[in-house]
Amino acid sequence: MNFSRIIYKNAIINKEDIPEKDDIVYLYYKNKFIAQALYVKGSPCIKILTLKKEDIDRDFFYRRIKRAIEYREKFLGFKNTYRMIYAEGDYLPCIVLDRYNNIGSMQISSKVMEKYAPVIYECVEELAGITTLYIQGAKKGDRIKPRILGDRNNVETIIEEGRGRFKVNVSGHKTGFFLDQRDNRIDIEKYVREGDRVLDVCCYTGGFAVHCGVMGAEVWGIDISKKALEVAEENMELNDIKDYHLIHGNAFDIMRELIEDGESFDIVILDPPSFTKTSKDVKNALRAYNTLNYLALKLCRRMLVTCSCSHHIDRETFKNTVVSSSLRAKREIKQIGGYRTQSPDHVITMANKNLEYLKCLFFAVEC
């Protein structure tokens, strides 16, 4: 065991003791108790819950959640909208909970942790004034039925981020709004000039596009989801952005069409979904990133913002892929600042590198 509080199953000596289904288990080494842990069938690792022989009850969750909230509000300075619980980052594995004002959206990836959902709701209601908690599985196959605890009619709210305002509906895709890009979206504002043309590829509900639009840019957004684009349009109107174009379809195909039509943009932003589900997908994913960045650079006049949210692709590999794209596109790029990652409410412990997944790079582009 190490500070990451993860034990890989191949380190278990008595494999006949491994349960047949998800469960909380006691771990021993040489007949000495070392921890209580969460076993999830199909997962390659067992995740430590506590190093003590203590009840996993309301008091346990209350203390963990209180600590998570205080870190974000008192230390980091977050207020009404942030990631409240980030799994192992807050020593609550298989739980991710985002806060949007008085609404919470929780993803659970274990049937064991799902049974504690009512207890978690009680805790966040008392500690943070959450009146609605939307619950869903983190991915397909989790066998967790979406449901709402608390006020079932309160699923939509408006949040503020930098100079932008966004409508969030927690019954939407994932957690309703991707909070991990918060700092990067706010930072883009300083690089936007009045009258710029900005292309936001895989724009979802218009996160980056809105921040550019409020700075006076003409914004274009591309996304494969019609539902997301409908919300993006609402966000444009919410921010009184008039000069926008939202395009539904495959990003690769549309970018090729824009190149053929002779279009160009001052800033191009790439924030695609993960191209990798497992390490076996990395080769194909890198090929997709290379093509996407190549197309972006063919359309780009001044600045490229490019992102990857894949756990299986590290910083240097991603950066090298972008450099390869620039050589292919015959565009010189200069990195602006250092590596950017997820907002700090998505806690990264130094012992668990898997908690850091988002890579974001800002580049100046010279044609």
C-alpha positions in Angstrom: 0.0 0.0 0.0 1.1 3.6 -0.7 -0.1 7.1 -0.1 -2.4 6.8 -3.1 -4.5 4.5 -1.0 -4.8 2.1 -3.9 -3.9 -1.6 -3.9 -3.8 -3.5 -7.1 -5.5 -6.8 -7.1 -2.4 -8.7 -8.2 -0.9 -7.7 -4.8 -3.6 -9.7 -3.0 -2.1 -12.9 -1.6 -5.2 -14.9 -0.7 -7.2 -14.4 -3.9 -9.8 -16.9 -2.8 -10.9 -14.2 -0.2 -11.8 -11.7 -3.0 -15.6 -11.3 -2.9 -17.8 -12.1 -5.9 -19.5 -8.7 -5.9 -18.9 -5.1 -4.9 -18.3 -4.9 -1.1 -16.4 -3.1 1.7 -13.6 -5.4 2.8 -11.1 -5.6 5.6 -7.5 -5.9 4.6 -4.9 -7.7 6.6 -1.2 -8.3 6.2 0.4 -11.0 8.3 -2.8 -11.2 10.3 -2.6 -7.5 11.2 -5.4 -5.1 10.1 -4.3 -2.4 7.8 -7.4 -0.9 6.2 -11.0 -1.0 5.1 -11.3 -0.8 1.4 -13.9 -0.6 -1.4 -13.8 -3.6 -3.7 -15.4 -3.1 -7.2 -15.8 -6.1 -9.4 -14.0 -5.6 -12.7 -11.7 -2.8 -11.3 -8.0 -3.6 -11.4 -7.6 -2.1 -7.9 -9.0 -2.0 -4.4 -9.5 1.5 -3.0 -8.8 2.4 0.6 -11.7 4.0 2.5 -10.1 4.3 6.0 -7.1 3.0 7.9 -9.2 2.5 10.9 -11.7 -0.1 12.1 -14.6 2.4 12.1 -18.2 2.3 11.0 -18.8 3.5 7.5 -21.9 5.5 8.5 -23.3 9.0 8.4 -20.6 10.4 10.7 -17.9 9.0 8.4 -19.3 10.7 5.3 -20.1 13.9 7.2 -16.5 14.3 8.3 -15.1 13.5 4.8 -17.5 15.8 3.0 -17.0 18.6 5.6 -13.3 18.4 5.0 -13.7 18.5 1.2 -16.0 21.5 1.3 -13.7 23.5 3.7 -10.7 22.8 1.5 -12.5 24.3 -1.5 -14.3 27.2 0.2 -11.8 28.3 2.9 -8.5 27.4 1.2 -9.2 27.6 -2.5 -11.9 30.3 -2.3 -14.7 28.6 -4.3 -18.2 29.7 -3.4 -21.3 28.5 -5.2 -20.1 26.3 -8.0 -17.3 23.7 -7.8 -16.5 20.0 -7.6 -17.4 19.2 -4.1 -16.2 15.6 -4.0 -13.5 14.1 -6.3 -13.3 10.4 -5.5 -9.9 9.4 -4.2 -8.8 13.0 -4.1 -11.2 13.4 -1.1 -10.8 9.8 0.1 -14.3 8.9 -1.1 -13.6 6.5 -4.0 -16.2 6.0 -6.7 -18.0 9.3 -5.9 -17.9 12.5 -7.9 -20.2 15.4 -6.8 -20.5 18.8 -8.5 -22.2 21.7 -6.9 -24.2 24.3 -8.9 -25.6 26.8 -6.4 -28.1 24.7 -4.3 -28.1 21.8 -6.8 -25.8 18.8 -6.6 -25.0 16.3 -9.4 -23.4 13.0 -8.3 -21.8 10.3 -10.3 -21.3 6.9 -8.6 -19.4 4.0 -10.0 -20.1 1.4 -7.3 -23.3 -0.3 -6.1 -21.9 -0.3 -2.6 -21.5 3.5 -2.6 -24.9 4.0 -4.2 -26.6 2.7 -1.0 -25.1 5.6 0.9 -26.6 8.2 -1.5 -29.4 9.2 1.0 -26.7 9.7 3.7 -24.6 11.8 1.4 -27.6 13.9 0.5 -28.3 14.5 4.2 -24.7 15.6 4.6 -24.5 18.0 1.7 -27.9 19.5 2.6 -26.7 20.3 6.1 -23.2 21.4 5.2 -23.8 23.2 1.9 -27.5 23.9 1.6 -28.0 21.5 -1.3 -31.7 21.0 -1.9 -31.6 18.8 -4.9 -29.2 15.9 -5.6 -29.2 14.3 -9.0 -27.7 10.8 -9.0 -26.4 8.7 -11.9 -23.8 6.1 -12.9 -20.4 7.4 -13.9 -20.5 5.3 -17.1 -22.5 2.7 -18.9 -22.6 -0.6 -17.2 -22.5 0.8 -13.6 -26.1 -0.5 -13.2 -27.1 2.7 -11.3 -30.5 4.1 -12.2 -30.7 7.9 -12.4 -32.8 9.5 -9.7 -33.3 12.6 -7.7 -33.2 13.1 -3.9 -34.8 16.3 -2.5 -36.6 18.8 -4.7 -37.3 17.0 -7.9 -38.4 20.2 -9.7 -35.1 22.0 -9.0 -32.8 20.7 -11.7 -31.9 23.9 -13.5 -29.9 26.9 -12.4 -27.7 29.7 -13.7 -24.0 29.9 -12.7 -21.5 32.6 -13.1 -17.9 32.0 -14.3 -15.6 34.9 -15.0 -17.6 37.3 -17.2 -19.9 34.5 -18.5 -23.2 33.1 -17.3 -24.3 29.6 -18.0 -27.5 27.7 -17.8 -27.0 24.3 -16.1 -29.4 21.4 -16.2 -28.1 18.5 -14.0 -30.2 15.9 -15.8 -28.1 16.5 -18.9 -25.0 14.7 -20.2 -22.4 13.8 -17.5 -22.7 16.4 -14.7 -24.5 19.1 -16.6 -21.5 21.4 -17.1 -17.8 20.6 -17.2 -16.2 22.4 -14.3 -12.7 21.1 -14.9 -12.0 23.8 -17.6 -13.1 26.7 -15.4 -9.7 28.4 -15.1 -8.8 27.8 -18.7 -12.0 29.3 -19.9 -11.6 32.4 -17.8 -7.9 32.7 -18.9 -8.9 32.8 -22.6 -10.7 36.1 -22.1 -7.3 38.0 -21.8 -6.3 36.9 -25.3 -9.5 37.8 -27.2 -9.7 41.1 -29.1 -12.8 42.9 -30.2 -13.9 41.6 -33.6 -11.9 38.4 -33.4 -13.3 35.3 -35.1 -13.2 32.3 -32.8 -13.9 28.7 -33.5 -14.8 26.5 -30.6 -14.6 22.8 -31.6 -16.6 20.3 -29.5 -18.1 23.3 -27.8 -20.8 21.3 -25.8 -22.9 24.0 -24.2 -20.6 26.9 -25.3 -18.2 27.2 -22.4 -15.2 28.7 -24.2 -17.3 30.3 -26.9 -19.3 32.3 -24.3 -16.1 33.6 -22.7 -14.9 34.8 -26.1 -18.2 36.2 -27.1 -18.5 38.4 -24.0 -15.2 39.9 -25.0 -16.6 41.0 -28.4 -15.6 38.1 -30.6 -17.6 36.5 -33.4 -17.9 32.9 -32.2 -18.5 29.7 -34.1 -19.3 26.4 -32.2 -19.3 22.8 -33.5 -20.7 19.9 -31.6 -22.1 16.4 -32.4 -24.9 16.9 -29.8 -28.0 18.7 -30.9 -29.2 18.9 -27.3 -25.9 20.5 -26.2 -26.1 23.1 -29.0 -29.6 24.0 -27.9 -28.3 24.9 -24.5 -25.3 26.7 -26.1 -27.7 28.9 -28.0 -29.5 29.7 -24.7 -26.2 30.6 -23.2 -25.4 32.9 -26.1 -28.7 34.7 -25.5 -28.2 34.7 -21.8 -25.0 36.6 -22.3 -26.4 38.9 -24.9 -24.0 37.5 -27.6 -25.5 38.3 -31.0 -22.7 37.3 -33.4 -22.6 33.5 -33.2 -22.9 30.4 -35.4 -23.6 27.0 -34.0 -23.0 24.0 -36.3 -24.2 20.5 -35.6 -22.2 17.6 -36.9 -18.9 15.7 -36.9 -16.0 18.1 -36.0 -13.5 16.6 -38.5 -15.9 16.8 -41.4 -17.0 20.3 -40.6 -13.5 21.6 -40.2 -12.5 20.1 -43.5 -15.5 21.9 -45.1 -14.5 25.2 -43.5 -11.0 24.8 -44.9 -12.4 24.1 -48.4 -14.6 27.2 -48.1 -11.5 29.3 -47.3 -12.6 30.2 -43.7 -10.1 31.2 -41.1 -10.2 32.2 -37.4 -8.1 34.3 -35.1 -8.5 31.7 -32.3 -9.3 28.0 -32.6 -10.2 26.0 -29.5 -10.2 22.2 -29.3 -11.8 20.5 -26.3 -12.8 17.1 -27.6 -14.2 14.2 -25.5 -11.7 11.5 -24.6 -10.6 9.4 -27.6 -9.4 6.6 -25.3 -11.3 4.2 -23.0 -8.3 2.0 -22.4 -4.6 2.0 -23.0 -5.2 -0.1 -26.1 -6.9 2.8 -27.7 -3.9 5.2 -27.4 -2.5 4.7 -30.9 -5.7 5.5 -32.6 -6.4 8.4 -30.2 -3.1 10.0 -31.0 -3.9 9.7 -34.6 -7.2 11.5 -34.0 -5.5 14.2 -31.9 -2.9 14.7 -34.7 -5.6 15.1 -37.3 -7.8 17.4 -35.2 -4.9 19.7 -34.4 -3.7 19.7 -38.0 -7.1 20.8 -39.2 -7.3 23.5 -36.4 -3.9 24.9 -37.4 -5.0 25.1 -41.1 -7.9 27.3 -39.9 -6.0 29.3 -37.3 -4.4 32.7 -37.8 -3.2 33.6 -34.3 -3.9 31.3 -31.4 -4.6 27.6 -30.7 -6.1 26.3 -27.5 -5.9 22.5 -27.5 -7.0 20.0 -24.8 -7.1 16.3 -24.0 -9.0 14.7 -21.2 -7.6 11.2 -21.6 -6.1 9.5 -18.6 -4.0 7.3 -20.9 -2.1 10.1 -22.7 0.5 11.9 -20.7 1.5 15.6 -21.0 4.6 15.1 -23.1 3.0 12.7 -25.5 0.1 15.0 -26.1 2.4 18.0 -26.6 4.5 16.1 -29.0 1.4 15.2 -31.0 0.5 18.9 -31.3 4.0 19.7 -32.4 3.8 17.0 -35.0 0.5 18.5 -36.2 2.2 21.9 -36.5 5.0 20.6 -38.7 2.5 18.8 -40.9 0.4 22.1 -41.2 3.6 24.2 -41.7 2.6 26.5 -38.8 5.1 27.6 -36.2 3.7 27.5 -32.7 4.9 29.0 -29.4 3.7 27.7 -26.1 2.0 30.4 -24.0 2.8 29.8 -20.3 3.2 26.3 -18.8 1.1 23.2 -18.9 -2.5 23.8 -17.9 -4.7 21.3 -16.2 -8.0 21.0 -14.4 -9.4 23.5 -11.9 -8.0 22.9 -8.4 -11.3 21.8 -7.0 -10.6 18.6 -9.0 -8.0 17.7 -6.4 -4.8 16.1 -7.5 -2.9 14.3 -4.7 0.8 13.8 -5.4 0.6 10.1 -4.7 -2.1 9.4 -7.2 -1.2 10.7 -10.7 -4.4 9.2 -12.2 -6.4 12.0 -10.6 -4.8 14.4 -13.1 -6.3 13.8 -16.5 -6.8 17.2 -18.2 -4.1 18.6 -20.4 -4.6 22.1 -21.9 -2.1 24.0 -23.9 -2.2 27.6 -25.2 -0.1 28.3 -28.4 0.6 31.4 -30.4 0.4 30.5 -34.0 2.5 32.0 -36.8 1.5 31.4 -40.4 
